[in-house]
Amino acid sequence: MRSDTPPIDVVSAMPGIAWPALPAGPGAALLALLFQLQGTQWWPAERIARAQRRQLAALLAHARAQVPFYASRLPAALPDPDDAEAFEAAWRAIPVLTRDEIQAADASEAMLADHLPPGHGEFREVFTSGSTGRPVRAVRSQVWELVWSAFTLRDHLWHRRDLTGRMAVIRESGHGKAAYPEGDSQQGWGFSSAGLFESGRLVSLNVTTPPDLQAEWLARQDPDYLLSHPTILLALAAQAPRPARLRQVICIAETLRPAARTAIQAAWGVPVVDIYSTREAGYLALQCPDHPGHHHIQSEGVRVEVLRDDGAPCAPGETGRVLVTPLHNLAMPLVRYDIGDAAEVGPPCPCGRGLPVITRILGRRQNMLRLPGGGRRWPLLSSGDLAGLVAAVPGLRQYRIVQTALEALRVEVVAPAPLTEGEVAATAAWARAKFGEGFAVSVRHLADLPRSAAGKAEDFVCEVPEDA
């Protein structure tokens, strides 16, 4: 552990023993995982891959025997995990799992295991946010949740967070307890550290709270750490002064664009840390603590494949579709699941960790810009692009660009006052300069950006049908 890592106090569960602490069973298992993760992150890439193949073999043997959906879908046996070339060839022959297949199989419970091995605990049900309009049911085991907690704590340790500080969270809340003005408050940062580590207060607010009330609540809470969606954090940084004690901002749920990262850091002067995860698959990649432009795939918990159109793995610098296989969820295995995202593969990280690298997370593939003459491209905004939009819309707090037709864009902006004719014209000119003169551009002023049921907002949405 680095010398600048904040002290972490383990809570003892043994009567009469205060220090060094002796945790109870689940806490001891979590500490055992953390101890291993502290070492495996520094393994050479091939050693990590070989260990991952062993776990994949165990996962597939269980899925083939216990999950009806996989009974005839998976090979009868996989090559020896130590034979990398043969194993990988057999692995790539397994069909890609789609969202449609999960929804169809789930209706008949065919995706669920008939039995779990001893010690894996109960089944736990969650639903994805349905950002595509098609939510997916996911079922996990208690062992999977234990592993999830270990990666939560790894992220805290990597980014040297003081667990005794105050964590503020603005995100989805399904119980109404996090409603303005007070929100919700509890001692401890959640079940991933509860009962094991001493941690400070967690305060939370529902993501549907209007932006001006979010800013007022944030100033009142004055947290050490703030976790929310990038679009919410960008809006807060644009309109609210930095909370006095704020040390770090943590982004979840949406794609963090480089321009948004730059704007938040410039406004508040604190580091911005990004987390790449999904509800059904858990943690996919965590931002490197030493090189913020790199995200390390969490290979001890999930296999992440980034593939070209021909199905071959992408090389560093190439962009492809993302497939995921959680390694430890034997309740509802997801084998080579296409989550609909695209990402760019990176080279080995100078930090020395052997975990694979993603350099850019581009988000949902269906939200690429469709070009009138055919083809697609990613509608990414640079910090210079964002500065141009801010110049066109004084006081800009949020924005979204919607491609409504092959040759039509709508720019939606959240600003303190309705736009003047000059500002509308400047915004339309900015969009045509950025995306192409062939687009017809309309501009709409909004009080707030529309969000999904899970509180997500996207900075670019393509509404053009696939067959257009």
C-alpha positions in Angstrom: 0.0 0.0 0.0 1.3 3.5 -0.9 2.5 5.8 1.9 0.0 8.4 0.8 -3.0 6.1 1.1 -5.4 7.3 3.8 -5.5 5.1 6.9 -8.2 2.4 6.8 -9.5 1.0 10.0 -10.9 -2.5 10.0 -13.8 -3.1 12.4 -13.3 -6.1 14.7 -16.2 -8.6 15.2 -14.5 -10.5 18.0 -15.6 -9.5 21.5 -12.6 -8.3 23.6 -10.5 -7.7 20.5 -10.3 -4.1 19.3 -6.9 -4.0 17.5 -5.7 -5.6 15.3 -9.2 -6.3 14.2 -10.6 -9.8 13.6 -13.6 -9.5 11.2 -16.5 -11.9 10.9 -16.9 -14.5 8.1 -18.0 -12.3 5.2 -15.6 -9.5 6.2 -12.7 -12.1 6.3 -13.7 -13.3 2.9 -13.7 -9.8 1.6 -10.3 -9.1 3.1 -9.0 -12.3 1.5 -10.2 -11.1 -2.0 -8.6 -7.6 -1.4 -5.3 -9.2 -0.4 -5.3 -11.2 -3.7 -6.3 -8.2 -5.8 -3.5 -6.2 -4.4 -1.1 -8.8 -5.9 -2.8 -9.9 -9.1 -3.0 -6.3 -10.5 0.8 -6.5 -10.9 0.9 -9.9 -12.5 2.2 -10.1 -16.1 -0.6 -9.9 -18.7 -0.2 -13.6 -19.7 -0.4 -14.8 -16.1 -3.6 -12.9 -15.6 -5.1 -14.3 -18.9 -4.1 -17.8 -17.9 -5.8 -17.6 -14.5 -8.9 -16.0 -16.2 -9.1 -18.9 -18.6 -9.2 -21.4 -15.7 -12.1 -19.6 -14.2 -13.9 -19.4 -17.6 -13.6 -23.1 -17.9 -15.2 -23.6 -14.5 -18.0 -21.1 -15.4 -18.8 -22.8 -18.7 -18.8 -26.3 -17.2 -21.4 -25.1 -14.6 -23.5 -23.2 -17.2 -23.6 -26.2 -19.6 -24.7 -28.5 -16.7 -27.0 -26.3 -14.8 -28.4 -23.6 -17.1 -31.0 -24.8 -19.7 -30.2 -22.0 -22.1 -26.5 -23.1 -22.4 -27.1 -26.9 -22.5 -26.6 -27.1 -26.3 -25.0 -23.7 -26.9 -21.7 -24.4 -25.3 -19.0 -27.0 -26.4 -19.0 -30.2 -24.6 -15.5 -29.4 -23.4 -12.9 -26.6 -23.8 -9.2 -27.1 -24.5 -6.8 -27.0 -21.6 -6.7 -23.4 -20.3 -2.9 -23.5 -20.4 -3.1 -24.0 -24.2 -3.9 -20.3 -24.9 -4.2 -20.6 -28.7 -6.5 -23.6 -28.7 -8.6 -22.2 -25.8 -9.1 -18.8 -27.4 -10.0 -20.4 -30.8 -12.7 -22.5 -29.0 -13.8 -19.4 -27.0 -14.4 -17.3 -30.1 -16.5 -20.0 -31.6 -19.1 -19.6 -28.8 -22.0 -17.5 -30.2 -22.4 -13.9 -29.0 -25.2 -13.4 -26.5 -27.7 -10.6 -27.4 -30.1 -8.6 -25.4 -33.0 -10.1 -27.4 -31.9 -13.6 -26.4 -31.7 -12.7 -22.8 -35.2 -11.3 -22.8 -36.6 -14.3 -24.7 -34.9 -16.9 -22.5 -35.5 -15.0 -19.3 -39.3 -15.1 -19.9 -39.1 -18.9 -19.5 -36.4 -18.8 -16.8 -34.0 -20.6 -19.1 -31.1 -18.3 -18.2 -31.2 -19.2 -14.5 -29.2 -22.0 -13.0 -31.1 -25.0 -11.6 -28.7 -25.3 -8.8 -25.8 -23.2 -7.4 -22.7 -24.8 -5.9 -22.5 -24.8 -2.1 -21.6 -21.4 -0.5 -22.8 -19.2 -3.4 -25.8 -18.0 -1.4 -29.2 -16.8 -2.5 -30.4 -15.4 -5.9 -30.6 -11.6 -6.1 -32.7 -9.9 -8.8 -32.0 -6.5 -10.4 -33.0 -4.8 -13.7 -30.8 -2.8 -16.0 -31.7 0.8 -16.6 -33.1 0.2 -20.1 -31.3 3.1 -21.7 -32.1 1.4 -25.0 -35.7 1.3 -24.0 -35.4 -2.4 -23.4 -34.6 -3.2 -19.7 -33.0 -6.6 -18.9 -33.6 -8.7 -15.8 -30.4 -9.9 -14.2 -30.0 -12.4 -11.3 -26.8 -12.6 -9.3 -25.6 -14.7 -6.4 -24.4 -13.5 -3.0 -20.9 -14.6 -4.0 -21.1 -12.3 -7.0 -22.0 -9.4 -4.7 -19.0 -10.2 -2.5 -16.7 -10.0 -5.5 -18.5 -6.7 -6.5 -17.7 -5.3 -3.1 -14.0 -6.2 -3.5 -13.8 -4.1 -6.7 -15.7 -1.2 -5.0 -13.0 -1.2 -2.3 -10.2 -1.6 -4.9 -11.5 1.6 -6.6 -11.4 3.4 -3.2 -7.9 2.2 -2.5 -6.6 3.0 -6.0 -7.8 6.6 -5.7 -6.7 7.0 -2.1 -10.0 8.0 -0.7 -10.4 8.6 3.0 -13.2 6.3 4.0 -13.9 8.4 7.1 -14.9 11.3 4.9 -18.4 12.3 3.7 -19.6 10.8 0.4 -22.4 12.6 -1.4 -24.3 10.7 -4.1 -26.8 12.0 -6.7 -28.3 9.1 -8.5 -31.4 7.0 -9.0 -33.4 6.2 -5.8 -36.2 3.8 -6.0 -37.7 4.4 -2.5 -38.3 8.1 -2.4 -36.1 8.5 0.8 -33.6 10.6 -1.1 -36.1 13.4 -1.9 -35.2 17.1 -1.6 -34.7 19.0 0.7 -33.0 16.5 3.1 -32.3 13.6 0.9 -31.2 10.5 2.6 -28.4 10.0 5.1 -26.7 7.0 6.7 -23.6 6.1 8.6 -21.2 4.2 6.4 -20.6 4.1 2.6 -22.8 1.2 1.9 -22.7 -2.6 2.2 -19.4 -3.0 0.3 -17.6 -1.6 3.4 -20.3 -1.8 6.1 -19.2 -4.1 9.0 -15.6 -4.2 7.8 -14.2 -0.7 7.5 -14.8 2.4 9.6 -16.4 4.8 7.1 -18.0 8.2 7.2 -21.5 9.5 6.4 -23.2 8.8 3.1 -25.7 11.4 1.9 -27.8 10.9 -1.2 -30.3 12.8 -3.4 -32.6 11.6 -6.1 -31.3 12.3 -9.6 -34.7 13.7 -10.6 -34.2 16.7 -8.3 -34.1 20.0 -10.3 -30.5 21.3 -10.9 -30.8 24.4 -8.8 -32.0 22.4 -5.8 -29.2 19.9 -6.4 -26.7 22.8 -6.1 -28.3 24.1 -2.9 -28.3 20.6 -1.4 -24.7 20.0 -2.3 -23.6 23.3 -0.7 -25.4 22.3 2.4 -23.9 18.9 2.6 -20.3 20.1 1.8 -19.0 16.5 1.0 -15.4 15.3 0.7 -16.4 13.2 -2.4 -19.2 13.5 -4.9 -20.5 10.7 -7.1 -23.0 11.2 -9.9 -23.6 11.1 -13.6 -21.3 13.1 -15.8 -24.1 15.3 -17.2 -25.2 16.2 -13.6 -21.7 16.9 -12.5 -21.0 19.1 -15.6 -24.2 21.1 -14.9 -23.3 21.5 -11.2 -19.7 22.6 -12.0 -21.1 25.2 -14.4 -23.5 26.8 -12.0 -22.3 26.1 -8.4 -19.1 27.0 -6.6 -16.9 24.1 -5.5 -18.0 22.7 -2.0 -15.3 23.7 0.4 -14.2 20.2 1.4 -14.6 18.5 -2.0 -11.5 16.4 -2.8 -12.7 14.3 -5.7 -15.5 13.7 -8.2 -16.6 10.2 -9.3 -18.5 9.6 -12.5 -20.8 6.6 -13.1 -23.7 5.5 -15.3 -23.0 7.6 -18.4 -20.1 8.0 -20.8 -17.6 10.6 -19.5 -16.5 12.7 -22.5 -13.0 14.2 -22.4 -14.5 17.7 -22.8 -16.7 17.2 -19.7 -13.8 15.9 -17.6 -11.8 19.0 -18.6 -14.7 21.4 -17.8 -15.4 19.8 -14.4 -11.7 19.8 -13.4 -11.3 23.4 -14.6 -14.4 24.6 -12.7 -13.7 22.9 -9.4 -10.0 22.1 -9.4 -10.4 18.5 -8.1 -9.6 15.2 -9.8 -12.3 13.5 -11.8 -12.4 9.7 -11.6 -14.5 7.5 -14.0 -16.0 4.1 -13.4 -17.1 1.8 -16.3 -19.7 -0.7 -15.1 -23.1 -2.2 -15.9 -25.8 -3.5 -13.6 -25.9 -6.9 -15.2 -22.1 -7.4 -15.4 -20.7 -5.3 -12.6 -17.3 -3.5 -12.8 -15.8 -3.6 -16.3 -13.0 -1.1 -16.0 -11.6 1.3 -13.4 -9.6 4.5 -14.1 -5.9 4.0 -13.5 -4.8 5.9 -10.4 -1.5 6.9 -12.1 -2.6 7.5 -15.7 -6.1 9.1 -15.9 -6.4 8.5 -19.6 -6.3 4.7 -19.1 -9.1 2.4 -17.7 -7.9 -1.0 -16.5 -10.2 -3.9 -17.3 -11.0 -5.7 -14.1 -9.9 -9.1 -15.4 -10.1 -10.8 -12.0 -13.9 -10.3 -12.2 -14.9 -10.1 -15.8 -13.7 -11.0 -19.3 -14.0 -8.0 -21.6 -13.6 -8.5 -25.3 -13.3 -5.6 -27.7 -13.9 -6.9 -31.2 -13.6 -5.7 -34.8 -16.5 -6.2 -37.2 -15.0 -9.5 -38.3 -15.0 -10.8 -34.8 -11.2 -10.6 -34.3 -9.8 -8.9 -31.1 -9.0 -5.2 -31.6 -5.3 -4.2 -31.4 -4.2 -1.1 -29.4 -5.6 2.0 -31.1 -8.5 0.2 -32.6 -12.2 0.6 -31.7 -14.7 -2.2 -31.6 -17.8 -3.6 -29.9 -17.7 -4.7 -26.3 -18.6 -8.2 -25.1 -18.5 -9.1 -21.4 -18.5 -12.4 -19.5 -18.8 -12.0 -15.7 -16.6 -14.7 -14.1 -18.3 -15.4 -10.8 -22.1 -15.1 -11.4 -23.1 -18.7 -11.6 -26.8 -17.8 -10.9 -27.3 -16.3 -14.4 -24.2 -16.7 -16.5 -23.7 -14.2 -19.3 -21.3 -15.6 -21.8 -20.0 -13.3 -24.4 -22.8 -10.8 -23.8 -22.9 -7.8 -26.3 -23.7 -4.8 -24.1 -24.1 -2.5 -27.1 -21.1 -0.3 -26.3 -18.0 0.5 -28.3 -14.5 1.1 -26.8 -10.9 1.7 -27.9 -8.2 -0.7 -26.8 -5.0 0.8 -25.3 -1.4 -0.3 -25.0 0.1 -1.7 -21.8 -0.1 1.0 -19.1 3.2 2.6 -17.9 2.0 2.1 -14.3 3.2 -1.5 -14.5 -0.2 -3.2 -13.9 -0.8 -6.2 -16.1 -4.5 -5.5 -16.4 -5.6 -4.7 -20.0 -6.3 -1.1 -21.0 -9.2 0.8 -22.6 -8.3 4.3 -23.6 -11.7 5.5 -24.7 -15.2 4.4 -23.8 -17.4 5.6 -26.6 -20.8 4.5 -25.4 -23.8 3.0 -27.1 -23.2 2.0 -30.7 -26.7 2.9 -31.8 -25.9 6.6 -30.8 -23.3 7.1 -33.5 -23.9 10.0 -36.0 -25.5 8.7 -39.2 -24.0 10.5 -42.2 -26.4 11.5 -45.0 -24.1 9.9 -47.7 -23.8 6.7 -45.7 -21.6 5.5 -42.9 -21.3 6.6 -39.3 -18.9 8.3 -36.9 -18.6 9.1 -33.3 -20.0 12.6 -32.4 -17.3 13.4 -29.9 -16.9 17.0 -28.6 -13.4 18.3 -27.7 -12.8 20.9 -25.1 -12.6 23.4 -28.0 -15.9 22.3 -29.3 -17.5 22.7 -25.9 -16.0 26.1 -25.6 -17.6 27.1 -28.9 -21.0 26.0 -27.7 -20.5 27.9 -24.4 -19.7 31.0 -26.4 -22.9 30.6 -28.4 -25.1 30.0 -25.3 -24.0 32.2 -22.4 -24.6 30.4 -19.1 -24.9 27.0 -20.7 -25.5 24.3 -18.1 -26.4 21.2 -20.1 -26.7 20.2 -23.7 -27.9 17.3 -25.8 -27.8 16.8 -29.6 -30.5 14.7 -31.2 -30.2 13.4 -34.7 -33.9 13.3 -35.7 -33.3 12.4 -39.4 -30.4 11.6 -41.7 -30.0 15.3 -42.5 -31.5 16.9 -39.4 -30.1 17.7 -35.9 -31.8 19.3 -32.9 -29.6 21.0 -30.3 -31.2 21.1 -26.9 -29.7 23.4 -24.3 -30.3 24.2 -20.6 -29.5 27.8 -19.8 -30.7 30.4 -17.3 -32.9 32.3 -19.8 -34.5 31.6 -23.2 -32.2 32.1 -26.1 -32.2 35.2 -28.2 -32.4 35.0 -32.0 -28.7 35.7 -32.2 -27.9 32.9 -29.8 -30.1 30.4 -31.7 -28.3 31.4 -34.9 -24.9 31.1 -33.3 -25.8 27.6 -31.9 -27.1 26.4 -35.2 -23.9 27.7 -36.9 -21.8 25.9 -34.3 -23.6 22.6 -34.9 -23.2 22.8 -38.7 -19.5 23.6 -38.3 -19.0 20.6 -36.0 -21.2 18.0 -37.7 -21.5 19.1 -41.3 -23.0 21.9 -43.4 -25.5 19.4 -44.9 -27.5 19.1 -41.7 -30.6 21.2 -41.0 -30.3 22.3 -37.4 -33.0 23.4 -35.0 -32.4 24.7 -31.4 -34.5 24.1 -28.4 -34.3 25.7 -24.9 -35.2 23.4 -22.0 -35.5 23.7 -18.3 -33.7 20.4 -17.8 -32.5 17.5 -20.0 -34.8 14.5 -20.3 -33.6 11.5 -18.4 -34.3 7.8 -18.4 -36.1 6.0 -15.6 -32.6 5.4 -14.1 -31.8 9.1 -14.3 -29.4 8.8 -17.2 -29.0 11.5 -19.9 -27.0 11.2 -23.1 -25.2 14.0 -24.8 -25.9 12.6 -28.3 -29.0 10.5 -29.3 -29.6 9.1 -32.8 -33.3 8.6 -33.5 -32.7 7.5 -37.1 -34.0 4.0 -37.7 -31.5 1.4 -38.6 -33.1 0.8 -42.1 -33.1 4.5 -43.0 
